[in-house]
Amino acid sequence: MPFYFYIIHSIKLDQYYLGHTQDLQNRIYRHANSGSKSTKKSKDWKIVYFEEFQSRSEAVRRERQVKHKKSKKYIKWLITPG
């Protein structure tokens, strides 16, 4: 079963959240409905980007790589098609 690195966005908060999971659809549903410490402030979280990996360690590595950029500009570049 694959693992995913994902980015979700809240229009209301104008914030991005980065994470990893093995069950992408369920994780997005949980963000939108029950939230987590970081996402409970809004219910409008939508997935804007994801990458699939064969192992959890690869997905975690990618998440950390993007988080280390600490740049909203980089995230916007990453999620923009083309």
Sequence and secondary structure as in RCSB ss.txt:
>XXXX:A:sequence
MPFYFYIIHSIKLDQYYLGHTQDLQNRIYRHANSGSKSTKKSKDWKIVYFEEFQSRSEAVRRERQVKHKKSKKYI
KWLITPG
>XXXX:A:secstr
  EEEEEEEETTTTEEEEEEES HHHHHHHHHHT  TTTTT S  EEEEEEEESSHHHHHHHHHHHHHH  HHHH
HHHHS  
